[in-house]
Amino acid sequence: MRLIRNGFGRRHGGGARSSIRRRTPRPLTLVLIAVLLLAVGAACASRNGSLPGTGDGRDAAGLGQRPGHPHQQAREQPPPVPKAKLTPEQRLSASQRWGLDQPPLVAPPPPKEKPELSTPEWADKGSGLIPAPASVPTTEKIAFLTIDDGAAKDREFLDMVRELQVPLSAFLTDESAAEDYGYFRDLHALGVSIQNHTLRHPQLNHVSEDEKYNEICGQQEILEREIGVTPTLFRPPFGDFDADTLAVAEDCGIQAAPLWNEEAFADRIDFRHDDQQFHPGDIILTHFNGPRAWGGTMCDMLRTVLRKLTEQGYALARLEDYA
């Protein structure tokens, strides 16, 4: 039997032709080669396609990837989804789906010029500082819902905000929100404003100036990167701050540090006012919480707020249109 080495003959000395000849491939071999070439071609072509759920860097739930993901490098913040005006019938139907007997009232158009904000006497830290308002000066029966931290990321809440077209503002702490900034990108795409609530939620009147800069300016940078916005509002954690806190916040690009007159929970609202009523321009505080903290959901909280506001003849407005 002739020994075949790699299918090619070698030349021997004296120019004599090798006795080993190139074999003609058999038909079966040709078939196998063709199949192999087709498989390789298909594999190469698939590299230029996109797998289900990965074409735009988002998973099946629509959640964005953290920076550093190869699909995320060129990500741009999507513009807010335009809100089509609902008919009264549509508003009633949407409200009933979310357990409300009547639709929330609609706020009047905001003023062409924003009002001058002021800090209440009980929170005043001196002159020459950015304001820390607990309410907005207005005669309209409107209030402003603001949500802090970012721990609970309730997808149903996104649906409720979208279907009822609820104006609100989110003040995010990186410590709570970092697990899934994609949720807050989705919230921002609904027209919700994203604002600053520090990196780790410290009592800012008990930390150094350097730490103040790190907490406030650091969160500014993260929200610019993660959401594509530069916050102009900052809420001091626990409502605790000193004059230096407001001075640092201003250096970081902040224009106001909203406080609050009411705090909302899943089953109740706590009022600062003795009459237990909303007053024009009140800022309402709540948190991204759920059953573990409240015994209820974000949707329960929003139902509680909307019912109480409607009972008292108030509508929710967008804080950033006034502050």
C-alpha positions as CSV (number, residue, x, y, z in Angstrom):
1,M,0.0,0.0,0.0
2,R,1.3,3.4,-1.0
3,L,1.8,5.8,1.9
4,I,0.1,9.1,1.3
5,R,1.6,12.2,3.1
6,N,-0.7,15.2,3.1
7,G,-1.9,14.5,-0.4
8,F,1.2,16.1,-2.0
9,G,4.3,14.4,-3.4
10,R,7.9,15.5,-2.6
11,R,10.6,15.9,-5.2
12,H,13.7,13.7,-4.8
13,G,17.2,14.5,-5.8
14,G,18.2,14.6,-9.5
15,G,14.9,16.2,-10.4
16,A,13.2,12.8,-10.5
17,R,9.4,13.1,-10.0
18,S,8.1,11.6,-6.8
19,S,6.4,8.3,-7.0
20,I,3.6,9.7,-4.7
21,R,0.8,11.2,-6.8
22,R,-2.0,13.7,-5.9
23,R,-5.2,11.8,-5.4
24,T,-8.4,13.0,-7.0
25,P,-11.0,13.7,-4.3
26,R,-13.8,11.2,-4.1
27,P,-17.5,12.3,-4.5
28,L,-18.2,11.8,-0.8
29,T,-15.3,14.0,0.1
30,L,-16.6,16.8,-2.1
31,V,-20.0,16.6,-0.5
32,L,-18.5,16.9,3.0
33,I,-16.3,19.9,2.0
34,A,-19.4,21.6,0.5
35,V,-21.4,21.1,3.7
36,L,-18.5,22.4,5.8
37,L,-18.2,25.6,3.7
38,L,-21.9,26.2,4.0
39,A,-21.8,25.9,7.8
40,V,-18.8,28.3,8.0
41,G,-20.6,30.8,5.8
42,A,-23.7,30.7,7.9
43,A,-21.8,31.2,11.1
44,C,-20.0,34.2,9.7
45,A,-23.2,35.8,8.4
46,S,-24.8,35.5,11.9
47,R,-22.1,37.7,13.4
48,N,-23.5,40.6,11.4
49,G,-27.1,40.0,12.6
50,S,-28.6,40.7,16.0
51,L,-29.9,38.1,18.5
52,P,-33.4,38.6,19.8
53,G,-33.5,41.2,22.5
54,T,-30.0,42.5,22.0
55,G,-30.3,44.6,18.9
56,D,-30.5,47.9,20.7
57,G,-28.6,47.0,23.9
58,R,-31.8,46.3,25.9
59,D,-33.1,43.1,27.3
60,A,-36.5,41.6,26.7
61,A,-38.0,43.7,29.5
62,G,-36.8,46.9,27.8
63,L,-34.1,47.6,30.5
64,G,-30.9,49.4,29.4
65,Q,-27.5,48.0,30.0
66,R,-24.9,49.6,32.3
67,P,-22.1,51.7,30.6
68,G,-19.3,49.6,29.3
69,H,-21.6,47.1,27.6
70,P,-20.5,47.0,23.9
71,H,-24.0,48.0,22.7
72,Q,-24.1,50.9,25.2
73,Q,-21.1,53.0,24.0
74,A,-23.0,55.2,21.6
75,R,-26.3,55.2,23.5
76,E,-28.2,58.5,23.4
77,Q,-31.0,59.3,25.8
78,P,-34.3,58.9,23.9
79,P,-36.5,61.9,23.8
80,P,-39.7,61.9,26.0
81,V,-42.6,60.1,24.4
82,P,-45.1,62.8,23.2
83,K,-48.3,62.6,25.1
84,A,-51.4,62.5,23.0
85,K,-54.3,64.4,24.6
86,L,-56.9,61.9,25.9
87,T,-60.6,62.4,25.4
88,P,-62.7,62.5,28.6
89,E,-64.0,59.0,27.9
90,Q,-60.4,57.7,27.5
91,R,-59.4,59.4,30.8
92,L,-62.3,57.9,32.6
93,S,-61.6,54.4,31.2
94,A,-57.9,54.6,32.1
95,S,-58.7,55.8,35.6
96,Q,-61.2,53.0,36.2
97,R,-58.6,50.4,35.1
98,W,-56.3,51.7,37.8
99,G,-59.0,51.7,40.5
100,L,-60.0,55.4,40.5
101,D,-63.6,56.4,40.5
102,Q,-62.9,59.6,38.6
103,P,-60.1,60.9,36.4
104,P,-57.4,63.0,38.1
105,L,-57.8,66.7,37.4
106,V,-55.6,68.3,34.8
107,A,-53.3,71.2,35.8
108,P,-53.6,74.5,33.9
109,P,-50.7,75.5,31.6
110,P,-47.6,76.6,33.5
111,P,-46.6,80.3,33.6
112,K,-44.4,81.7,30.9
113,E,-42.0,82.9,33.6
114,K,-41.1,80.7,36.6
115,P,-42.1,82.3,40.0
116,E,-39.4,83.3,42.4
117,L,-38.9,80.5,44.9
118,S,-38.2,81.1,48.6
119,T,-37.1,79.0,51.6
120,P,-39.6,78.7,54.5
121,E,-38.5,80.3,57.8
122,W,-38.2,76.9,59.5
123,A,-35.6,75.8,56.9
124,D,-33.8,79.1,56.3
125,K,-30.0,79.0,56.5
126,G,-29.1,82.6,55.6
127,S,-29.1,84.9,52.7
128,G,-27.3,84.5,49.3
129,L,-28.1,80.8,49.0
130,I,-30.2,78.9,46.4
131,P,-33.8,78.4,47.6
132,A,-35.0,75.3,49.4
133,P,-38.8,75.6,48.9
134,A,-41.5,73.4,50.4
135,S,-44.0,74.9,48.1
136,V,-44.2,77.0,44.9
137,P,-45.8,80.4,44.9
138,T,-49.0,80.1,42.9
139,T,-52.7,80.7,43.3
140,E,-53.6,77.6,41.2
141,K,-54.9,74.5,43.0
142,I,-51.9,72.4,42.0
143,A,-49.4,70.3,43.8
144,F,-46.1,68.5,42.8
145,L,-45.3,64.8,43.4
146,T,-41.7,64.1,43.9
147,I,-40.2,60.5,44.5
148,D,-36.9,59.9,46.2
149,D,-34.1,57.3,46.3
150,G,-34.9,54.5,43.7
151,A,-35.0,51.2,45.6
152,A,-38.3,49.8,44.3
153,K,-38.5,49.5,40.5
154,D,-42.1,48.6,39.9
155,R,-42.9,48.0,36.2
156,E,-46.7,48.3,36.9
157,F,-46.0,51.8,38.2
158,L,-44.5,52.7,34.8
159,D,-47.7,51.6,33.1
160,M,-49.9,53.6,35.5
161,V,-47.8,56.8,35.0
162,R,-48.0,56.3,31.2
163,E,-51.7,55.5,30.9
164,L,-52.8,58.3,33.4
165,Q,-50.1,60.7,32.1
166,V,-49.0,61.6,35.6
167,P,-46.5,64.5,35.9
168,L,-43.9,63.8,38.6
169,S,-40.2,64.2,39.4
170,A,-37.7,61.5,40.6
171,F,-34.8,62.4,42.9
172,L,-32.3,59.5,42.6
173,T,-29.7,58.2,45.0
174,D,-27.0,56.2,43.2
175,E,-26.9,53.8,46.1
176,S,-30.5,52.8,45.4
177,A,-30.9,53.3,41.7
178,A,-27.6,51.9,40.4
179,E,-28.9,48.3,40.3
180,D,-31.1,49.2,37.3
181,Y,-30.7,52.6,35.8
182,G,-32.6,51.2,32.8
183,Y,-35.8,51.4,34.8
184,F,-35.3,55.2,35.3
185,R,-34.4,55.7,31.7
186,D,-37.7,54.1,30.9
187,L,-39.4,56.4,33.4
188,H,-37.6,59.5,32.0
189,A,-38.8,58.5,28.5
190,L,-42.4,58.9,29.8
191,G,-41.6,62.6,30.5
192,V,-40.6,62.1,34.2
193,S,-37.9,64.5,35.3
194,I,-34.8,63.0,36.9
195,Q,-33.0,65.0,39.6
196,N,-30.3,64.7,42.2
197,H,-30.5,63.1,45.7
198,T,-26.7,62.3,46.3
199,L,-24.7,59.2,45.9
200,R,-25.2,57.5,49.3
201,H,-27.9,59.5,51.1
202,P,-25.8,60.9,54.0
203,Q,-26.8,63.7,56.4
204,L,-25.0,66.4,54.6
205,N,-24.8,68.8,57.5
206,H,-22.6,66.2,59.3
207,V,-20.0,65.6,56.6
208,S,-17.0,67.6,55.3
209,E,-17.1,70.0,52.4
210,D,-15.1,67.6,50.3
211,E,-17.6,64.9,51.0
212,K,-20.5,67.3,50.1
213,Y,-18.9,67.9,46.7
214,N,-18.4,64.2,46.2
215,E,-22.0,63.3,47.0
216,I,-23.7,66.1,45.0
217,C,-21.3,66.7,42.0
218,G,-20.6,62.9,41.8
219,Q,-24.3,62.2,41.4
220,Q,-24.6,64.9,38.8
221,E,-21.9,63.1,36.7
222,I,-23.6,59.7,37.1
223,L,-27.0,61.0,36.0
224,E,-25.5,62.8,33.0
225,R,-23.9,59.5,32.0
226,E,-26.8,57.1,32.9
227,I,-29.8,59.2,32.0
228,G,-28.4,61.9,29.7
229,V,-29.6,64.8,31.8
230,T,-28.0,67.5,33.9
231,P,-30.1,68.0,37.1
232,T,-31.0,71.5,38.2
233,L,-32.8,70.4,41.3
234,F,-31.3,68.6,44.4
235,R,-33.1,67.2,47.4
236,P,-30.9,67.0,50.6
237,P,-31.3,63.5,52.2
238,F,-33.6,63.6,55.2
239,G,-34.2,67.3,54.5
240,D,-31.0,68.0,56.5
241,F,-28.6,70.6,55.2
242,D,-26.6,73.7,56.2
243,A,-25.5,76.8,54.3
244,D,-22.4,75.0,53.0
245,T,-24.6,72.3,51.5
246,L,-26.5,74.8,49.4
247,A,-23.3,76.6,48.4
248,V,-21.8,73.3,47.2
249,A,-25.0,72.3,45.4
250,E,-24.9,75.6,43.5
251,D,-21.3,75.0,42.5
252,C,-22.4,71.6,41.1
253,G,-25.0,73.3,38.9
254,I,-28.1,73.1,41.1
255,Q,-30.6,76.0,41.1
256,A,-33.0,74.9,43.9
257,A,-33.2,72.3,46.7
258,P,-36.9,71.4,47.1
259,L,-38.2,70.2,50.5
260,W,-41.9,69.2,51.0
261,N,-45.1,69.9,52.9
262,E,-46.6,66.4,52.6
263,E,-45.3,62.8,52.6
264,A,-47.3,60.1,50.8
265,F,-47.4,56.4,51.6
266,A,-49.3,53.5,50.2
267,D,-52.3,54.0,52.5
268,R,-52.1,57.6,53.8
269,I,-50.7,61.1,53.4
270,D,-49.0,63.0,56.3
271,F,-49.6,66.8,56.2
272,R,-47.3,69.5,57.6
273,H,-50.3,71.9,57.6
274,D,-52.5,71.9,60.7
275,D,-55.7,71.8,58.6
276,Q,-54.6,68.5,57.0
277,Q,-55.3,70.0,53.6
278,F,-53.2,70.6,50.4
279,H,-52.3,74.3,49.8
280,P,-51.6,75.8,46.4
281,G,-48.2,74.9,45.2
282,D,-47.4,72.2,47.8
283,I,-44.5,69.8,47.1
284,I,-45.3,66.2,48.0
285,L,-42.6,63.7,49.0
286,T,-42.7,60.0,48.6
287,H,-40.2,57.2,47.9
288,F,-39.6,54.3,45.5
289,N,-40.8,51.8,48.0
290,G,-43.0,48.6,48.0
291,P,-44.7,46.1,50.3
292,R,-41.7,45.5,52.4
293,A,-41.6,49.1,53.6
294,W,-45.2,50.1,53.1
295,G,-47.4,47.0,53.0
296,G,-48.5,48.3,49.6
297,T,-47.1,49.1,46.1
298,M,-46.1,52.2,44.2
299,C,-49.5,52.0,42.4
300,D,-51.2,52.0,45.8
301,M,-49.3,55.1,46.7
302,L,-50.2,56.9,43.5
303,R,-53.9,55.9,43.9
304,T,-53.9,57.4,47.4
305,V,-52.3,60.7,46.2
306,L,-54.6,61.1,43.2
307,R,-57.8,60.3,45.2
308,K,-56.9,62.8,47.9
309,L,-55.9,65.5,45.4
310,T,-59.1,65.1,43.4
311,E,-61.3,65.1,46.5
312,Q,-59.8,68.5,47.4
313,G,-60.0,69.9,43.9
314,Y,-56.2,69.7,43.1
315,A,-54.3,68.6,40.1
316,L,-50.7,67.4,39.8
317,A,-48.3,69.7,37.9
318,R,-44.7,69.3,36.8
319,L,-42.3,70.8,39.3
320,E,-39.6,71.7,36.7
321,D,-42.1,74.0,35.0
322,Y,-42.2,76.2,38.1
323,A,-38.8,75.6,39.8
